[in-house]
Amino acid sequence: MSVEEVCRKYNTDIVQGLTNARAAEYLARDGPNALTPPPTTPEWVKFCRQLFGGFSILLWIGAILCFLAYAIQAATEDEPAGDNLYLGIVLSAVVIITGCFSYFQEAKSSKIMESFKNMVPQQALVIREGEKMQINAEQVVAGDLVEVKGGDRIPADLRIISSHGCKVDNSSLTGESEPQTRSPDCTHDNPLETRNIAFFSTNCVEGTARGIVVCTGDRTVMGRIATLTSGLETGKTPIAKEIEHFIQIITGVAVFLGVTFFILSIILGYSWLEAVIFLIGIIVANVPEGLLATVTVCLTLTAKRMARKNCLVKNLEAVETLGSTSTICSDKTGTLTQNRMTVAHMWFDNQIHEADTTEDQSGSSFDKSSTTWVSLARIAALCNRAVFKAGQESLPILKRDVAGDASESALLKCIELSCGSVKAMRDKNKKVAEIPFNSTNKYQLSIHETEEENDSRYLLVMKGAPERILDRCSTIMVQGKEQPMDDEMKEAFQNAYLELGGLGERVLGFCHVFMPEDKYPKGFAFDTDDVNFQTDNLCFVGLMSMIDPPRAAVPDAVGKCRSAGIKVIMVTGDHPITAKAIAKGVGIISEGNETVEDIAARLNIPVSQVNPRDAKACVIHGTDLKDLTQDQMDDILRNHTEIVFARTSPQQKLIIVEGCQRQGAIVAVTGDGVNDSPALKKADIGVAMGISGSDVSKQAADMILLDDNFASIVTGVEEGRLIFDNLKKSIAYTLTSNIPEITPFLFFILVNIPLPLGTITILCIDLGTDMVPAISLAYEAAESDIMKRQPRNPLRDKLVNERLISIAYGQIGMIQALGGFFAYFVIMAENGFLPSLLVGIRLNWDDRSNNDLEDSYGQQWTYEQRKIVEFTCHTAFFVSIVVVQWADVIIFLYCCIST
């Protein structure tokens, strides 16, 4: 759409802007220029979810049944026992306390999130009725004429009508790390790639521009992405599904035993009221009262441990989800890379030299003694507008903030590291004239006084697109000497240019000339508008190429993912060549693995003749992805182990995540931009960047990497796998005491013996002696093969499976029960009640009016005396369980139950 058409559509003027009346009308019609905040969950709903979600339901049912049993006893007995009442109160208290604990733990993470509120620019400079005015950004309307300058945030989606060296940072929206030039010309049909649109909430890094607002608020590209994000439904976490599965098992066992013994009780002649109390008692006895607190504390401990390792977990259940991950879809910029443009290679003296791109400057260095390098460094320092911000002298050079373009910042830091103070170099070579870079000329030049006292010539330095620089040069510097730019040198230049460009690097050419003193004497008035000086027949000095280099720890992290059976897919908005180069650099595309393009180039055949399945790796362009059917997408994800998606849109990132989930994968998505937020929310676990991440992405994610490092995700995966293993051990340990807690009650009903173990002692086990050992298992170190195992299959590898139940109930639980009954019968026999006499004695034993009950030796016992013996038996049974549980915790310390 032309500027005139835009003006007609919005009833605006490119000089005068909107009238105040028209602006007020549009504001009333469209509403304020602000994103509609995503629907937030009220705090009381969050609290209720903690109280009534997952495992808590089982405990609430147990508490209600206890109160019901007590109510039945109170209605039918004169002096009902208070055990069921106490148990109901304790169960309710456990749920409330652990619910509060989980709520406050997650609220703590939410408070950290509140510190990230920084999305919308506060002020905007608009022109209305021909007058410039600063207004609140929320008051900007479609049709407004807006001016932006370097350092401003774009207040709405703008159609650029004029610009002067304007560049914007679109990395938060498109993933491109290099600032993008904005101009009035339409350069692409895709609005995200054309240069005449500036997007809401991106940053203008340099230059100035004027534009007409075409979209505001939720109608902006940013707004549509935010709406897309908030409209997505998220499923249950794997750990929530596991707890649900566990509840189903425990409930099934409890109800089966309860109903079975209810029927047996009726057959044995008990009244239906007694049978109902027995039914309730057996169901409650199957409820592991302490397990909710154990699971909550274990997840919280792991969340704190992960926070110390730079992984902030917003939702406790996300701790384990990361451990279940089988596919990681990672953004490139800032996650796999350092998010800073860095000089990677130079070509001078007809040779490519490698620069040090490591974060700590511990890599290899090149020979800096060449005279050509001195000249190249001088051009890079002088033909450069970037400067270090004040007050950072004590910081390492790479850590300093720079005012200026990302490429110029990279050159500035490179020269400062290699040659010393750039400021000193500029002071010695005072700038007298300059032509800034523009998209027409594709070069930047500046003219300087020379530092030598006896040399009064001016020095012209130029940098820009290599082919444009080469066209302006007639000579080339080799080993510090000028020689003609012949065909051989042009071919050498072309080969170097293609090689560096093929690495996905941004290449710049550099040249200079000492201007003749007779033509340009001291004090010459250089006119940069109507150029009155030499810009041809220059001397080509060299090339420098820049890239946002991989983080040092990423290749090792990707290798760990591969050995752990986790597929790492790169999803980026950047160029395919750059994306492929980084993917190879970090190991997402392994050495020796080829794409169809690589195979075609090697065999010198068209790409269409290559069978896609012959290539283990593939690089998919966003425009190709748009045309793929669902089956074709599934085929790519199934048959390629190493995949890179480049130039993707937010909707396409979402399609990629959904495609992976269709394959049955548990998907983790990493990202820092607004463009990542829909995929972050749709994924099983979204991982946002804490330093460079946008507010929208942080809100959509389940976890935040405080150091923006992909390697931290691998640490998180290991912690997630570890907590799953340790939770299995904790649950197995806790469940083993269920059998010695249930069997006394069953014998009490079926064999009519005095109760071997009381409710209070059961609570002492579940909420006392079992709690600390069960929680201590959360501190267990990882098995040696934890990151060499395949990701667990959610359909097959359960938190509670048949093997665990058989160990807990069928083996160790039975041993504990036998130990308890041995102690019980010994105590009874020692006090005169032999096992043969105990069978069928229960009714007489519990009869308060019977104070002359005889034992096996004819001694008579009052009710109070009998109860003292019974409580002694409870204590002995309790102690025997505790002692065997000591052995049990040692068993689970060294017993691998991960299969």
N, C-alpha and C positions, 0 to 999 in steps of 0.2 A: 504494500500500500504506500503510495507516494505521500510526501509531507502535506500536499494540498488536500488529498483525500482525507488524511487524518484530521486536518483542521476543519474540514467541512463536517466530518462525522461528529466531532466534539464541540462544534461551534466556538472554536478558539482562533486566536491570531498568533502568528509566529513572532510578532514583535510586541504586541500589547498584552497577549495572554487572555485569560478569561476576565469577564466583568465580575465584580463582587456578587452581584445578584445571581448571575449564572452559576457561580461557584457554590453559593448557598443552596440553590435549587438542586444541584448535583449531589451535594452533601446530604440533603434531606432524602433524596431518592436512593442513593447508594449506601448511605451509612458511613461511619468513620473508616479511615484507612488503617484498619488493624485486623489482625488475624483473630478469628473467633477462637477463644481458648478451648482446648479439648475438654470434653465432659470429665469432670473430676469426681472421684468416688468420695462421698462424705466420710468423715472420720468415724462416725458411729457404724457405718456399713463395714469399713475396714476392720473395726474392732469385733463386730459380730462375726465376720468371716473367720477371724482367729478363734473365736469361742465356739463356733458351730461348724467349722469346716474339717474335712478329713477325719483324722483319728479321734478328734474331740467328740464326734457324734457317738462313737462306740462307748466312750466313757459317760456321756450324758444318758444314754440308754441304760447303762449299768446303774447309774445313780437313781434314775427314775424307778427302775425295778427294785432297788434297795428300799426306797421310800414306800413303794407299793407293798413289798413284803412286810415292812414294819407296820404299815397301816392295817394289813390283814391280821398280823399278830396282835396288834393293839385292840382290834375289834373282837377277837376271839379268845384272848388270854387275859387273865387278871393282872399278871405281872409280866408283860412281854420283855424279852431280852432286847437290849439296845444295840446289839451288834450291827444289824442292818441299817439302823438310823445313823450310827457312827460312820459306817462304810459309805453310805449315800452322801453324807456331808463331806467326807474326805475326798471322794471322787469329784464332787462339784468344785471343791477348793482346788484340786489339782488342775482341772480344766481352766478355771478362772485365772490361776496364777500363771500357768504356761501360756495362756492366751494373751495376758498382759505382757509377758516377757517377749513373745514374738511380735506383738504390736509395737512395743517401744523400740525393739531392735530395728524393725523396718521403718519406723518413724524417724529414727536417727539418720538413715540413708536418705529419706525424703527431705530432711532439713538441709543436708549437703546439696541436694538437687536444687533447693530454693535459691542457692547462691549463684545459679547459672542463668538467672532471668535477665537477658540482655539483648533480646532479638530486634526489637523495632527501633529505628532511629528516632530520636526525640524531636529534632528540628529539621525544617526543610526551607530552602531559599526558592521562593516562587515569584513569578512576575504576573501581577494582576492589574489590569487597566494601565499598563505601561510602567508600573512602579514595582521595584524589588522590595520584597518583605519576607522576614523570617516568621514562619508560622509553625505551630505544632504539626508534626508529621501526620497525625491522625486527621488533620483538617484538609490534607491534600485530596483533590478530586480528579476524576478523569477529565482530560482537557487542559489541566494546569500546565503552564510553562515553568519548567524547573531547571535550575542551574546547579551543577555539582562540581566539586574540585577535589584534588588529591587529599585523601584523608576522610572524605565524607562517605557516609553509607547511603546507598541509593534508596530514596523514600518510597518508590513505587515502581512498577514496570514502565520504563520510558522508551519512547521512540526517539532516537537521537536525531536532531536536526542540524547540529553543528558541534564540532569538537576540535580541540587543540591538544594533541599528544595525550588524549585520554586513554587510560588503561584501567581495566577493572579486574578484581580478583574474584573469579567465579568458582573457586575451588570448593566452597561449601555447597554449591548448587550442582556443578557438573563434574567435579573431581579433577579438573585440569589445574595443575600446580603452577603453570606459567600464566602471568597476567595477560589478559586478552585486550587487544586494541578495540576501541569503539569509534565508529565513524558513521556518517549519514547514509552510506551506501549499503544496499542489501546484498549480502555476499553468499547467502545460503537459504534454501527453502525452509530448512528446519529452524524454528525460532531460537532454539537453544544454541545454534551454531552461527547464526548470522551476526554481523558486527553492529547492526543498527538498533539493537535492543539491549538496554541495560536493565538488569533484574532487581526487583525489590530485595533489600537487605544484603545485597552483595556490596563490596567495598570498591570505591574509586581510589586507586593507589597513586596515580599521578595524572597531571594534565587537568583540563577543564572540559566540560561538555554542557550543552543545553538540549533539553528534550521535552517532548509532550507526553504527559501521563496517559497511558492507554488502559491500564488496569490498576485497581486499588484493592487492598484488603484480601479477602478470600478469593477474589477473581485473579489475582496475580499467580504466576507460576509457583511461587513459594506457597501461596495460599491453597492452591489446588493440591499440592503435595501434602500439605498439613491436613487437608480435608480427607485425602486418600488414606492417610495414616490413621486418623481418628475413626474412620469407618471400618477398619479391619477388625475381624474377630480373632482372638487368640485362644488356642486350645489349652488343655490341661498340661501341666509340666509332667515329665516322666516320673518324678518322685511322687507327685500327686496321684498318678495312675497306679504306682506301686503300692502306695498306702491304701488306696481304694481296693486293690486286689488283696492286700493283706487283711483288710477289714472283712472282706467277703469270706476269706478262708476261716478267720477266727470266729466270725458270726456263724458260718456253716457248722463248724465243729461244736461251738457252744450250743446252738439250737438242736443239733443232732443229739448231743449228750443229754441236754435238758429234757427234750421230748421223750427220749428213750427211757430215762430214769423216772420221768413223770408217769409213764405207762407202767413201769415196773413197780413204782410206789403204789399205784392203784391196785395192781395184781397182788401185791404183798399185804394189802388190807389197810393201807393208810387212808385217812379221809382226804377228800379232794382239796380241802384248804391246806393240809400238810403237804400234799403232793405239789400244789402250786408254789408253796414256799420252797420246796426242794428244787423245783424247776428253776425258779428265780435264782436260788443260791448257786446252782451249777452254772447257769449262764454268766452270773457275775464273777464266779471263781475263774472262768476262762478269760476274763478281761484283764490284760496285763496293765495294771493301774499306772505303773511308773514309766511305761514305754513312751507315752506322749511327751513327758518331760525330757526323757533321754534323747529322743529324736530331735526335739527342739534345741536342746543344749548342744548336741553334736553338730547340728547345722550352723548354729550361732558361732561356735568355736571355729569351725572351718571358715565361715564368712569373715571372722576377725583375722584369721591367719591369712586369708586371701587379700584382705585389705592391706595387711603389712607387705604383701607382695604386689601392691598396686592394682588390685582388682576389687573395686567397690561393688558389692552385691546389693541391688535394690530390693530383691525378693529372696527370702531364705531358700525357697525351693529351687531357685536358679543355680544354687551351689552345686547340686548334683546334676542338673541338666547339662552343664558344660562337660561333665565327665562322661555323659552318654553320647556326646556329639560324634557323628560319623562323617559329617561334611562341614567344612568351614568355607563360607563364601566371604572372601576378604576384599575390602577396598584397597586400592594401591597407595594413594597419596596420604602420607602421614602415618599409615599403619605398617605397611611393608617398607616404606621409604622414610627418609628423615624429615620430609616436608620442608626442605630448603634446597634451592638450586645451588649446585656445587660444580666448580670446574673439574671435569673428569679427564679430558685429554687436550693436548695441544699439538699442532703440526707446525714445526719450523725447522729450518735447515734440512728440508726434504725428509723429515722423519717424524713419526708420531710418538709423542711422549705421554706417559701416563701420570696424572696428578694424584695426589692423596685425597681420597674421598671419605676416609674413615671419620667417625664421629670424634675420635680422640687424637687424630693426626698421627696414628701409629703405623701407617702404611708406607709403601715405597715412595721415594722421591725421585725427581729427575735432575739432570745436570743443569745447574743454573749459571754455569761459567760462560756460556755462549754469548757473544755480543748481540746476536739476533734475539735471544731471549730478553736481554736488557731492553732492547728497542720495543719488543712486543709487550713487555710489562709496562713500559712507560706509556704506550698508546692506551692499554687497558685501564691504566690509572687516570690518565688525563681526559680521555674521551669517555667520561663517566660522571653522571650527576649524583650517584649514590654517596651518602655520607653516614658515618657512624653517629648515632644520637649521643648527646652530651652526657658526661658523667659516668662513662662505662670503662674508663681506662684500666681499672683493676680487674675487669672480667677477661676471660680468655677470648681471643678474637672471634672464634666460631660462635660464642654465646652472646655476642653483642648484637643489639638491635640496630637495624639500618633503615634510614629513610630513603626510599627509592625502589626502583624496579627490581624484581627478583633476580634477573640475569645480571644486572649491574651490581647488585649486592654480592652475587657469587664472585664476580671479577674483583670487586673491592677487597673481599676477604682473602681471595687467592693471592693478590699482589701484596696485601698487608702481611700475610704469612711468609711470603717468599722474599720480599724485598724491603720490608720495614715500612715505616710510616708513609702512607699515601698522602696524608695531609702535608707532610714536609715536601714531598715530591711536587705537589700542586702549588705550594707556596713558592718554590723555586722556579716553576714554570707557569707564570701568571697567565690566566685565560683572558684573551682580548676579544674573542668572537666565538659564536656557537650557532650551529643549525641543529635543532633537536631532531630526533628520529621521527619520521612520519611514514605512513603506509604507502605513499606514492614513491618517495625516493628510496625508501628501505635502507637508509643509512643515517648515521649521526656523525657530525664532524665538529671539531673545535680547533681554534688557532691559539697558540701560546707563545709567549716569549721564551727563549731558551735560557737554560740555567748558566751556561758558560759566559763569563764576563766579557771575553773577547769576541764572542759570536753574537752579533746583533740581528741575525736572521730570525724570522718567525718559523715556528714548527706547526705544520698542519697535521692533525691526526684524525683518522676516520675509522669507524667500525660499522658493520651492518651485514646484510645478507651476503654470503660469500661470493655468489655469482655477480652481484651488483658491484662489489668491491673489486673483484678481478677485472671487470670491464673497464674500470677507471685506472688500472695500473699498466705501466709499460715495462717495469722492472720488478725484480724480486730480490729480497735480501737472503743470501746464503752465507753462513759463517761470518756474518758481519759485513759482507761486501755485496754491493748491488751488481746484478747481472741481468741481461735482457730476459724478458718473459717470453721464452720461445715455446714451441709446441710441446717439447719434452716436459718443460716445467708445468705447462697447463694440464698435461695428462697426469702428472704427479699430483697436482692440486686436485683434479677431478677424482682420482682414486682415493685420496685421503678424505675428501668431502663425502664421497659415497660410503666409505667405510665408517666414518664417525656418525653419519646420518643413519646408517643401518643399525647402529647400536641404540637407536632411539634417543640420541642426544641432540640438543639444540646447538647448531654450529654458527659461529660468527666469524667473519673475516676482518683482518686488521691491516691498515696500511698507513703510510705517512709520507711527508715530503718536507724538506727544508726549503722554504720559499726564497727565491733569489732576492738578495738585498737591494739590487738595483731597481727591481720592479716594485718591491714592497719594503720601502725604507722604514726606519723607526718612526712610529706614530701614524702609519698608514691607516686610513679610515676604512675598515672592512665593512661592506654592506651585505648582510645575510639575507635581506629581502630581495634585492636586485643584485645577485652575486657578481662581485667585481674582482674575484680572485680565482686562482688556479684550483680546479677540482678534478683534473685529468692528469695523465702521465705521472701517476703517483707510484710509490714503491711498495709492493706487497710484502708484508712481513710474516704473516702466519695466520693460523686458524686456532680458535679456542672453542671447545665444545662443553656444554653444561648438561647436567642431568640431576634430577632429584634422586640421590643414590640410596640403595637399600640400607636399612639399619643393619648394624654389625651382627646382631644376634638372630636375625630372621632366617638366614639359610639353615642354621643349626635347628631352629624351631620347626621349620618346614620338614627337615629330615626326621625330627622326632615324631611329627604328625604322621609322616609316611610309615615309619616303623610301628606306629600305634594303630595303623589301619585307617587313618583319617584322611579323607580326600580334601585337598586344598584347592579351591577354585578362586581365581582372581576376577573380580567384577569391578570395572573402572569406567569412568567417563573419558579417560584419556585416549590418545591416539594408539591404534593397534601396534605400530612399530615400537613405540615407547613401552607399551604394556608388555609386549613380547620380550623386549630386552630386559626389563625388570624381572619378569617371570623366570627367565633363564638365569638371571643373576642371583635370585633367591632360591632357586631349585624347584619352583612350581612346575616348570618344564625342565625335566632332567637332562643332563648331558647325554647326547646321543639320540634322544627322542626327537622325532621330526614331525612337523605339521605337513598338511598336504602341499602347501606352498614350498616348503623345503624339499619335499620329495620331487615335486615338479621341476624345481630349479636344478636339483642334482641330476635328474634324468633328462633335463632339457626337453620337457614335454608340457603341453597345456595342463593347467590345474584340473580341467574337466575330465582328463583321462586318468586321473589318479583315483583309486578306490579309497574313499574316506576312512574305511576300516583298517587300511594299512598304516595309518598315522595314529600313533599313541597320543600325540598332543594335538590340540587344535586351538586356533584363535578365531573367535566369532565376532564379527563386526555388528554393531547395533542395527544397522540397516538390513543386514542379512537375517538377524534374529527376528525382525519384525515380520518377515515373510515365512517363517518356519511354522509348520503345523505342530500340534501337541505331540503327535507321534514322532515327528522328526526331532523335536526337542528331547523327548525321552530317549531316542536312539543315540543322540550325541552324549547325553549324560551317562548312558549305560555303557557305551562302547569306547569312550575316551577316558583315560585315567588322569590326564593333565589338560585342564581347560582354562582358557583365558577369554573373558568377554570384555570387549572394548567398545567405547563410544555408546554406552548403554544409557537409556533413559530410566527415570525412577520406576515407571510402570514395568519396564523390562527386567529390572532387578527383582521386582516382585514376582514376575513370571518365572525367573530362574530359581528363586527360593521355592515356589510352589512345585516346579518341576522336580527339584531334588526331593521334596517331601513326598511326591508321588512315587518315587523309587523306594520309599520306606526309610529314608535317611532322617536322622535327627540333625537339624541344620542350625549351625551358629552363623550369624552374619555380623561382620565387623564393618564399621563405617563411621565417618565423622561429619559428613555433609548432610544438608537438608535432603538431598536426593536419596540418601540412604535410609531415611526414616520409615517409609512404608515397608521396605524389606526387613528392617530391624524389628518392627512390630510383628510382622507375619512369621518370622523365624521362630524356631523353638526356643532359642535364646539370642537376643540382640545384644551386641557388645559395642558400645559407643566410646569415643575418645574423650578423655577428660580435659586435655589441654587444647586441642584444636577443634574438638567437636562442637557442632552447633547446638543450641538449646533444644531445637526440635528433635534432633537425633538422641540427645540425652534423655529426653522425656519418653521417647519410644522404646529405649533399650531396657534390658533387664539387668545389665551389668555395665560398669564404666571402667575403662582402663585409665588409671590416673597418670600413667607415663606414656600413653599412646603407643605402646610397643607390642607388636604382634607376639613377641616371645612370651609376654605375660599371659597370653591366652593359653599357651601350651602349659605353663605352670598351673593355670586354672583348670585345664583338662585333667592334669595329674591329680590335683586336689579333689576334683569332682569324682574321679575314679576311686580315689582313696576313701572318700567319705562313703561311697556306696559299699565298698568292701567292709569298712569299719561299722557301718550301720547294720550290715548283715551279721557281723560278729556280735554287735550289741543286742540285736533282736534275738539271735539264737541263744545268747547267754540269758537274756531276760525270760524267754519262753521256756527254758528248761525247768524253771521253778514252778511252771503252771501245773505239771503232772503231780509233784508232791503236794501242791496246794489243793488240787481237785480230788485226788484219790482218797484223802481222809474223809471228805464229805460223802463220797460214794460209799465207802465202807460204813460210815455212820448211818446211811440210808439202807443199804442192802443187807449188812450183817448185824445191824442194830447194836453196834459197840459205842461206848462213850466217844465223843468227838475228839479225834487225835490232835487237831490243829485248829485254833480259833481264828476268828476274823481279825482281831487286833494283831495277832502274830503274822497273819498274811500281809496286812498293811505294813508291818515293820519290815517284812522282806521286800515287798514291791516298792515301797517309797523310802526305805531306809537302806538296808544292807546291799540291795541290788543296784541302787542308783549310781553310787560313786564308781564301782567297777565297770558298770555299763558305759558311763560317760568317759571313763579313763580309756576305753577302747578307741574313742575318737582321736586320741593322741598317738595311736599306733602308727609307726612308720610304714611306708608303702612296701608291698612285695617287690622283689627285684625285677619281676617281669611286667610290672603294671603298665608301662608305656610300650610294651612289645606285644600286648594282647590286642586282638581285634576289638572294635567298639562293641559293647554289649547289644544283643538283639532284644528290643523291648518285648517282643512276643515270646521269646524263649528264656531269656536270662532275667528272672524275677528276683525282687528283694527277698521274698519268702517263697521258696520252692519246695518240692517234695523232699529233696535231700536234707534241707535245713530242718523241716518239720520232723523228719525221721530221726535226725540226730538229737534235736531238742526234746521231742516227746518220746520217741521209741527207744532211745539209748540212754542218754545222760539223765533225762527226766525220770526214767524208771529206776535207775541206780539211786538217785536222790530219794525217791519214794520208798525204796526198800530200806535205805539207811534210816529214814525217818520212822518207819514202822518198827524197825528193829529197836530203836531207842524207845519208842512208845511201849512196846510189849515188855521190854526189860524193866522199865520204870513200874509198869502195872504189876508185873510178876514180883518185883522186889517189895511191893506194898501189899502182896497177898492175892492179887487178881490174876490168875493164870489165863492164857489165851482162850482155853476152852470155856471158861466161865464168862468171859467178856461177850461172847456171841449171844445176842438177844437180850442183853442186860440193859439196853439204853433207856427204856421207859422207866424202869425202877431207878436207874442211876440219876435221871433228871427229875425224879419226883421229889418235890420240896418237902412233902409230908412224911416221906420214908426216911427215918433216921436210925434204922436198925438193919441196913442191908449187909448181908454176910458175904465175906470173901471166900476164897478157896480153902482157907484154913479155919473157917468158922468165926472169924473176928467180925464184929459189927461196926458199921461205919455210918456216921451221920451225914446229912446232905452237905454241910460245910466242909467236913473232912474229905468227902469224896471230891468236892470241887477243888480243894487244894492239890490233891493227887492229879486231877485232870489238868489243872493249870501247869503243874510240874511237867506233865507229858507234853503239853503245848510247847513249853520252853525247850524240852529235850528235842522234840521234832524240829522246832525252829533252829536250834543250834546245829543239828545234823545237816539241815538244808544249807545253812550258811557255810559250814565246813566244806561240804561237797562243792558248793559254789566257788570256793577258793580254788579248788582244783579245776573247776569248770572254766574260770576266767583264764587260767594258765593254758588250758587246752585251746581256747579260742585265740589266745595270743599267737600261738604257733600253728594253728590249724587253718589251712587255706580253704575257705568255703566259697571261693569266687566262681566256682563252676557249678 
